[in-house]
Amino acid sequence: MAESVTELPINIEESVKEVVQNVTGKAPSSIEGVAIAYLSLVIMAILPIFFGSFRSVKYLKEQKESGEKHETMTNKDALMFPLFASCALFAFYIFFQFFSKEYINLLLTGYFFFLGVLALSHLLSPIIALIVPASVPNVPYHILFTRGEREGRSDIVNYKFTSYDVICLVISLIFGAWYLIKKHWIANNLFGIAFAINGVELLHLNNVVTGCILLCGLFLYDIFWVFGTNVMVTVAKSFEVPIKLVFPQDLLINGLNASNFAMLGLGDIVVPGLFIALLLRFDKSLKRGSEFYFRATFSAYILGLLATILVMHVFKHAQPALLYLVPACLATPLTLALLKGDINALFNYEDQPAILESPTEASKSKKSE
């Protein structure tokens, strides 16, 4: 009799776990597992913004030193971006309703495999240059394929690389093969982080006004598609490509083979990250020896992300992260700039100031074109 009494709680606990798993289709997660998942997502979100921002400063400096003009987003581009994003999102939703998602994901997997290998190679390049021994020579190569002769000659392929770049490519192809074969969440996150860092580094907002237009437009976009419809959530769950960071909530239970994932879209990292990187470049232009606006807005982003996770966990419903991130990332630098008297300098700053030409120079340039 005593044995049956002691065994009863154990049997009930196992039965509850079995019911939860049968109803949800996912393994039950412990509170510790959920906390680890959300904390990992926060860390994976802030690292690309931090490193991508500093890489963007270096990239802009290299562009200016080489005399190349980097293409930046204009106000019109920022205004139209949410409309194009909405059309693309709804198109994918329609595709998933009428076509098998296996075929769509197969096509997108090949596309993102190619992009992911390139992004990861670019990310690994400075790391490989540091860890490879000096005894291994960094041999330069140049692939040149032209059309025509002399004055009429034009370059079709003009690509320079080194032996270190080949090492980066081989390593990236190994991770890419792992992603293609296993679709493992760690491989997905490696590609996702590479996309995010490269996005923050290479995509530049030219000024704060453009950033405000972009963030406010995507603020409304995110709210509408998450709260107004089920389109965003459906597409996010149907995609099996590295456009989101994931971390298992049942990691402590099932280990690396866990399947109950918490997720964060790359857009919630890259879009605020572009604005935060712009603020870092603004800090550098002030030449005060500090990164005041960058660090303040970076901290506000972390608080906004934590607020998103808290509300999502309390209400048990998907939340548009930009609903919390955009006010935090816009209000913080604008308020601080107003208090410190830097508001005019903030709005006047441009990565690439427009060069005003005289009427004579303008007519000459038109004739040359």
N, C-alpha and C positions, 0 to 999 in steps of 0.2 A: 504493500500500500504506500509506504514511504517513497519507494522508488518511482511509482507512477505520479506522485505529487511533484517530485523534483523534476521529472522529465516534462511536465506539462508546459511551463513557461518557455522552454526551449522549443517545443513543438509549435507553440503559438507564434513565436518569433520567426521561425522558419516559414510557417504558413503565410504570415504577413508579407515577408520578403518575396515569396513565390507569387502571391496575388499581385503585388505591386509590379513585379517584373512582367507578369502576364498581361496586365492592363495597359501599362505604358510601353511595353516592348523594349524597355531599357532596364539595365541593372540599377537597383537602388543605390543612392549615393549617401555617404556619411557627411555630417556637417563639416568635418575636417577636410574631406575631399572637395566639397563645394568651395570652401575658403581658399584652398590651395589653387583651384582652377581659376577663380576670379583674380587672385593675387598674381598668378602667372600671366593672365591676360593683360593686367595693368602694366606689368614689367615689360612684356613683349610689345606693348603699345608705346611706351615712353622711350624705349631704347632707339627705335628708328627715328623718332623726332629729334632726340638729342644728337645722335651721331650724324643724321642727315642734315641737320641745321649747320653744324660746323663744316661738314663737307661742302655745303652750298656756298659758304664764305670762300673756301679755297677754290671752288670751281669758278665762281664769279671773278676772283682775282686772276686766275689763269686766263679766262676769256678776255679780260681787259688788257692783260699783258701781251697777249697774242694779237690784239687788235680785232678779234672777232666780235660780232654783235650777237649776243644770245637772244633768241626769240622768247618773248615773255607774253603772258596773258594780258589782253587788253580789257577795258571795261565792257565792251560789247561781247567779248568771249565769255567773261564772267557772268554776264546777264543771260546769255543764251545757254550756258552749260547745264543748268537745272532742267531746261526744256528738253535738250538732247538726251540727258540722262533719264528723264521720265519716259521718253519714247523708246529708248533702248530697254529699259526695265520692263515696260509693258509688252514689248515685242517678245522678250524672253519668256514672260509669263504666258503669252498666247502659245508660243512654241511648246512649252511644257504641258499645256492643256491638250494639245492635239497631236503631238509627236512624242515618241518614247524618249525619256530623258537619258536613257543609256546611249543612244546614238548622238544626241546633242553633246553630252559630256565627253564622249569619245572624240568628237571633232575638236572641242575646246581643250581637251587634255593635250592633244598634240600641239596646239597653238601655244598654250601656256608652258608646255615643256620647253619649247624653243625660246620663248621669252624668259623663262625662269633660269635657264642655263646661262643666257647672256647677262641677266641681272646679277646672278650669283657670281659669275666670273668677274664682273666689274667690282663687286663688293669685296671679293677675295684678293684682288690685285695688290693693294697696298699691304695686306697682311702677309701674302706670300713673299713680297719684296723684303719684308723684315725678317722672316723666319728662315728663308733659304740661305744656306751658308755662302759667304763671299767667294768661296772656291768654285761655286757653280756660276759660270758666266751667264750674263743676261744678254744674249745675242739678239740684235735687232733684225727684223725681216720686213720686207716691203712687197706687197702684191700690187702690181700695176697692170691694168688692162685698158688699153686705149683704142679709140676708133679714129681713123683718118690720119693725115700726115701734116706736119709742120703747123701752119697757122690754123688749119681746119681740124686739128687734133683735139679730141675731147676725151676726158677720163670716164670710163665705164665703171671700173673698180680701182680704187686707190686706197689701200688699207695698210696701215703700219702696225706691227705688233712685235712682241719679244718672246723669247723662250719662256719667260716667267708667265706670260699670258697663256701660253700653251699648257703650262702646269695648272693654271687656274681653270682652264677649259676642261681638262681631263677630270679634275676633282668635281667640277660642276656636273659633268656628264654622268659621273658615278652617282651623285645624289639624284640627278634627273632620272636615271634608270631605276633607282630605288623607288622614286615617286610613281613612275609609270607602272611598275610591277606590283607594288604593295599598296599604293595610295595611302601610305602611313601618315598619321597626323604630324609626326615630327618633320618628315620631308615636306609636307604641306606648309608647315610654319617656317621652314628654312626659306622656301621660295617666297612666301608671303612677306617675311621680314626683308628679304632682298628687294622685292618690289617696292616696299614702303620706303626704305632708305634711299633707293635710287630715285623714287618719285620726289621726295623732299629735297634731295640734292640737285636734281636736274631740272625740275619744273619750278619756275620762279614767278612769283607775283611781283610786278614792277613797282607798285606803290600800295599804300594802305587803302586807298579808295577802292581799288580793284579787289583787294582782299575782303573788304566789308561787303561789297556787292556779291561776291562769290559765297561767302559764309551765310549771308542773310538769305540768298536764294536757295541754298542747299538746306538751310534751317527749315524753310517752308516745305521743301521737297521731302525731307525726311519725315516731318510730322504727317503730311498728307498720306504718303504711301505706307506708313506703319499704322497710324491710328484710323485713317479713313478707309483703308482696304486691307486685304490679306496678301496683296501682290508682293510686297517686299519680303515678308517672312517666307512665303511660298518659294520664291526664286532663290532666296538665301539657303533654304534647306534642300532645294533641288540641285543646286550647283555642287559639283564635286571637283572644283578647280581652286587653286590657291589665291582666291580673292578675299579670303577671310582667315583670321587666326583662330585656332581652336585649341581647347585644352580639356581633357577628360575630367569629369566630376567624380567618376568612379575609379580613379587611378589607384587609390589605396586598396580597392577591392579586387580589381581585375588587372592591375599592373599596366604594362605598355599596350596590352590588347584591349584596353577599355574602349567603350563605345558611346557613352553618354556625355556629349560634348557641350561645353559652353563656348560661344563664339563671339567674335567681334570683327565687323567688316573693315577692310583696309581703307575704305573711304572715311571712316571715323578716325583714322590715324593720319592719312596723307593730307586731307583737306585742312584740318586745323594745323597740321605740321607745316604746310606751306606758309601759313600766316605767321607762325612762331619763328620759322627760319627767316622770314622777312624782317621780323623784329630784331633778330640777332644781327643781321646785316646793318640794320639801322643803328643798333648799339655801337657797332664797329665804326660806322661813319661819324659818330659823335666824338670819337677819340678821347673818351673819358677814362679809359682803362677799366671799364666795368661792363657787365652784361645785364644791367638792371631790368630792362623791359623784357628781355628774353627769359630771364630766370623767374620773374614775377608771373608772366603769362604761362610759362611751362608749369609752374606750381598750380596755377588756376586750372590748367588742363587736367592735371592729376586729380584735383578736387572734383572737377566736373565729371570725370570718368568714374570716380568712386560714387558720386551721387547717382549716376546712371545705374550702376550695379546695385546700389542699395534700393532704389525704387523698383527695379526689375525684380529683385528678390522678394520685396515686401508684397508687391501686387501680383506676382506670378504671371507677368505679361511682358512680351517683348517691348522694349523702349527704343524710341529714336534717339540715339546717343547725341546727335547734334542739337537736340532740344536743350541739353544741359551744357554741351561743350561750346557752342557758339556764343551764348551770353557770357560765359566765363572768359573765353578767349578775346572777345571784343571789349567787354566792359573794363577788364583789368588794365590793359595798356592805355585805353583812352582816358580813363579816370586818372591814372597815375601821371600821364602826360599833361593833363589839364592842371593837376595840382603842382607839378614841377615846372610848369611854364614851357613845356616842350611840344605843345599841341601843334603849333605851326610847323615846327621842324619835322614832326612826325608825318603830317599830311603833305609836306613839300618834298619829302625824301623820295627818290627814285633810284632803282638799281642802275638804270640806263637813262639818264636825262635826255629829253628830246633836244636835238640840236637845231636851233633856229637859223635858217638860211636867209640871206638877203635875196631880194627879187632877182638880181643878176645871176647869183649862184644857183637859184632854183630853176631859172630858165635854161642855164647851161646843163644842169643835171637832167632836165627833161629832154633836151636835145640829144645828150649822150645816150639816154635810154632808147 
